Amino acid sequence: MKIEGKNAVAELIKTDKTIDKILVQNGMRDDASRNVVNQAVKRGVKIQYVDKAILDKETETRRHQGFIAFVSDYRYAELSDILSSLEDKPNAFIVVLDGVEDPHNLGSVIRVCECAGVDGLVIGKRRSASVNETVMRISEGSANHLKIARVTNINYALDEIKNAGIWAYACELGGGNIYKCDLTGKLCLVIGGEDTGVNRLTKDKCDGVVSIPMFGKVNSLNASVACGVAVFEAVRQREGYAK
């Protein structure tokens, strides 16, 4: 897998993932670029300086910003391991994506979840984008810091989550006002896909439905935007900020 972009590569270097090498464009002498290179050298990562033409040939996103890192394919976490790590955490927080197929949306969701301190993200193997170079770039490297489980069946995963004592709520139209719902304690938020929303069977598995109030002529938000609103409303409540 190739990780492209200065910020994404910088975040990759902070992890314990094995980095085969980093291609750096000749002439990258600004402070931010030097800092990335210095951190890579400290980790013992091989740095290879090349002309921009080489990076342009290697890039898959066309936005390499002078940096491309080569790593092994993304390693997903096991849902069971995520749940085991949360057994003694009274405010465990998991997000489940049900059918988010756009890599840009997935990357944005990953960034939201990592910034909010979410403990784990669950995505499906079918009808779902996977973690690839585009997702890594959009997430600004956040995927390197967030535990992401990729499961065969979202509904079975929800059963496991609920059996672990975590309450699950679908974020979907027709539910209770999210600003009036209690999102504290052990929580799982289920976010639906771009066109279909949360699947009916999946919604039935949840303990309840929460909705973001709409006041315009369009009655739905982009999946990653809805995730951001819902996740940070949960953060607001869980951190005890005044209503």
Secondary structure, 3 states (H helix, E strand, C coil): CEEECHHHHHHHHCCCCCEEEEEEECCCCCHHHHHHHHHHHHCCCCEEEECHHHHHHHCCCCCCCCEEEEECCCCCECHHHHHHHCCCCCCCEEEEEECCCCHHHHHHHHHHHHHHCCCEEEEECCCCCCCCHHHHHHCCCHHHCCCEEEECCHHHHHHHHHHCCCEEEEEEEEEEEHHHCCCCCCEEEEEEECCCECCHHHHHHCCEEEECCCCCCCCCCCHHHHHHHHHHHHHHHHCCCCC
